[in-house]
Amino acid sequence: MSLQDRTAIITGASRGIGLAIAQRLVADGARVVITGRTQETLDQAVESLGGRAHAFAVAGKAADPEHRASVVAAAVATYGSVDLLVNNTGINPIYGKLLDVDPAVATKMVDTNVLATIAWVKACRDAWMRAHGGAVVNLSSVAGLAPSPGIGWYGATKAMLSRVTAELAVELAPEIRVNAVAPAVVKTKFAGALYEGREDKVASTYPLQRLGTPEDVASLVWFLLSDEASWITGQTITIDGGLTLNGGIVG
Ligand SMILES: NC(=O)c1ccc[n+]([C@@H]2O[C@H](COP(=O)([O-])OP(=O)(O)OC[C@H]3O[C@@H](n4cnc5c(N)ncnc54)[C@H](OP(=O)(O)O)[C@@H]3O)[C@@H](O)[C@H]2O)c1
């Protein structure tokens, strides 16, 4: 168990990719602190992870500074460290052309998808990682790699997140490694509008002929967090069933 007794904070982890990452890490011996906005679904997730010996949850919004501080403090108080951080929360409340994006909504997306990520890293660095080391993985997207009609602003925030990942990797080396993953469509509530009712048609555009699962992404995140990836930092690793190889776009 390569993550035995390490503590991970995973934001936005009551379901979907975040919960699959939590399950993967707990299976490898880690203790996880998960977040989300809804207490009830967080409680169900903690139960599915085996209870407080393995996981606990703190409800709140990823972009709220008080929430961040309380999560990091609770992680150190309960499990004694914050070795790993997964910035999994990402929002996309709009669908449409870039020129029609409401500036207030666009700003909120930057706050949650990018600035909150930096603030979570800072909080974990100050509380633990600067003195003891650590590893961070941010959830980017293939929408950040190429134009994605309809979700263009979301893609722009993810492109910014990948760049921020590289900047943080340089600033925080050698104590802290910072990487990102960029999935194509993964079957979760978040991506439902991109495949529900037409999954076979969408999957046929992927060389590997299927959409992603949360577990696919969790395996890659586990690897990047583990010591197996100890010479990798600043990278955004694409995980897309081959979609981008033949010019496929999400959207
Ligand atoms: N699914 C895909 O196809 C795909 C592809 C590429 C990248 N991604 C990225 O992967 C990440 C996870 O997506 P997902 O598909 O797993 O989404 P999901 O299934 O909808 O899960 C989102 C999780 O985040 C929580 N959450 C939402 N807004 C939050 C906020 N403001 N603060 C804290 N928690 C919040 C949700 O719980 P509550 O609703 O209770 O808060 C839930 O636990 C995102 O960053 C997304 O951009 C997804």
The ligand as an SDF file (V2000), in Angstrom:
LIG
                    3D

 48 52  0  0  0  0  0  0  0  0999 V2000
  -17.0840   14.4130  -16.1260 N   0  0  0  0  0  0  0  0  0  0  0  0
  -16.3400   14.8220  -17.1420 C   0  0  0  0  0  0  0  0  0  0  0  0
  -16.5910   14.4880  -18.3210 O   0  0  0  0  0  0  0  0  0  0  0  0
  -15.1410   15.6860  -16.8940 C   0  0  0  0  0  0  0  0  0  0  0  0
  -14.2290   15.8610  -17.9440 C   0  0  0  0  0  0  0  0  0  0  0  0
  -13.1040   16.6550  -17.7410 C   0  0  0  0  0  0  0  0  0  0  0  0
  -12.9010   17.2670  -16.5120 C   0  0  0  0  0  0  0  0  0  0  0  0
  -13.8090   17.0790  -15.5180 N   0  0  0  0  0  0  0  0  0  0  0  0
  -13.5550   17.7390  -14.2400 C   0  0  0  0  0  0  0  0  0  0  0  0
  -13.5790   16.7760  -13.2180 O   0  0  0  0  0  0  0  0  0  0  0  0
  -13.9800   17.3890  -11.9930 C   0  0  0  0  0  0  0  0  0  0  0  0
  -15.0620   16.5660  -11.3260 C   0  0  0  0  0  0  0  0  0  0  0  0
  -16.1850   16.4750  -12.1850 O   0  0  0  0  0  0  0  0  0  0  0  0
  -17.2950   15.3200  -12.0740 P   0  0  0  0  0  0  0  0  0  0  0  0
  -17.6450   14.9940  -13.4720 O   0  0  0  0  0  0  0  0  0  0  0  0
  -16.8630   14.2360  -11.1600 O   0  0  0  0  0  0  0  0  0  0  0  0
  -18.5110   16.1400  -11.4270 O   0  0  0  0  0  0  0  0  0  0  0  0
  -19.7660   15.6410  -10.5360 P   0  0  0  0  0  0  0  0  0  0  0  0
  -20.0240   14.1750  -10.7030 O   0  0  0  0  0  0  0  0  0  0  0  0
  -20.8700   16.5860  -10.8550 O   0  0  0  0  0  0  0  0  0  0  0  0
  -19.2700   15.8680   -9.0340 O   0  0  0  0  0  0  0  0  0  0  0  0
  -18.9600   17.1550   -8.5990 C   0  0  0  0  0  0  0  0  0  0  0  0
  -18.6130   17.1190   -7.1290 C   0  0  0  0  0  0  0  0  0  0  0  0
  -18.1860   18.4200   -6.7250 O   0  0  0  0  0  0  0  0  0  0  0  0
  -19.0680   18.9350   -5.7030 C   0  0  0  0  0  0  0  0  0  0  0  0
  -19.1490   20.3780   -5.9410 N   0  0  0  0  0  0  0  0  0  0  0  0
  -19.7680   21.0240   -6.9520 C   0  0  0  0  0  0  0  0  0  0  0  0
  -19.5890   22.3490   -6.8530 N   0  0  0  0  0  0  0  0  0  0  0  0
  -18.8190   22.5550   -5.7420 C   0  0  0  0  0  0  0  0  0  0  0  0
  -18.2820   23.7020   -5.1040 C   0  0  0  0  0  0  0  0  0  0  0  0
  -18.5060   24.9300   -5.5820 N   0  0  0  0  0  0  0  0  0  0  0  0
  -17.5390   23.5360   -3.9830 N   0  0  0  0  0  0  0  0  0  0  0  0
  -17.3100   22.2930   -3.4810 C   0  0  0  0  0  0  0  0  0  0  0  0
  -17.8010   21.1660   -4.0500 N   0  0  0  0  0  0  0  0  0  0  0  0
  -18.5410   21.3040   -5.1630 C   0  0  0  0  0  0  0  0  0  0  0  0
  -20.3530   18.1280   -5.8720 C   0  0  0  0  0  0  0  0  0  0  0  0
  -21.1400   18.0420   -4.7000 O   0  0  0  0  0  0  0  0  0  0  0  0
  -22.2740   19.1620   -4.3490 P   0  0  0  0  0  0  0  0  0  0  0  0
  -23.0900   19.3270   -5.6030 O   0  0  0  0  0  0  0  0  0  0  0  0
  -23.0110   18.6200   -3.1910 O   0  0  0  0  0  0  0  0  0  0  0  0
  -21.4760   20.3850   -4.0170 O   0  0  0  0  0  0  0  0  0  0  0  0
  -19.7920   16.7650   -6.2450 C   0  0  0  0  0  0  0  0  0  0  0  0
  -19.3110   16.0940   -5.0910 O   0  0  0  0  0  0  0  0  0  0  0  0
  -14.3590   18.8350  -12.3510 C   0  0  0  0  0  0  0  0  0  0  0  0
  -13.2830   19.6860  -12.0910 O   0  0  0  0  0  0  0  0  0  0  0  0
  -14.6020   18.7690  -13.8460 C   0  0  0  0  0  0  0  0  0  0  0  0
  -14.3750   20.0160  -14.4670 O   0  0  0  0  0  0  0  0  0  0  0  0
  -14.9170   16.3090  -15.6750 C   0  0  0  0  0  0  0  0  0  0  0  0
  1  2  1  0
  2  3  2  0
  2  4  1  0
  4  5  1  0
  4 48  2  0
  5  6  2  0
  6  7  1  0
  7  8  2  0
  8  9  1  0
  8 48  1  0
  9 10  1  0
  9 46  1  0
 10 11  1  0
 11 12  1  0
 11 44  1  0
 12 13  1  0
 13 14  1  0
 14 15  2  0
 14 16  1  0
 14 17  1  0
 17 18  1  0
 18 19  2  0
 18 20  1  0
 18 21  1  0
 21 22  1  0
 22 23  1  0
 23 24  1  0
 23 42  1  0
 24 25  1  0
 25 26  1  0
 25 36  1  0
 26 27  1  0
 26 35  1  0
 27 28  2  0
 28 29  1  0
 29 30  1  0
 29 35  2  0
 30 31  1  0
 30 32  2  0
 32 33  1  0
 33 34  2  0
 34 35  1  0
 36 37  1  0
 36 42  1  0
 37 38  1  0
 38 39  2  0
 38 40  1  0
 38 41  1  0
 42 43  1  0
 44 45  1  0
 44 46  1  0
 46 47  1  0
M  CHG  2   8   1  16  -1
M  END
$$$$
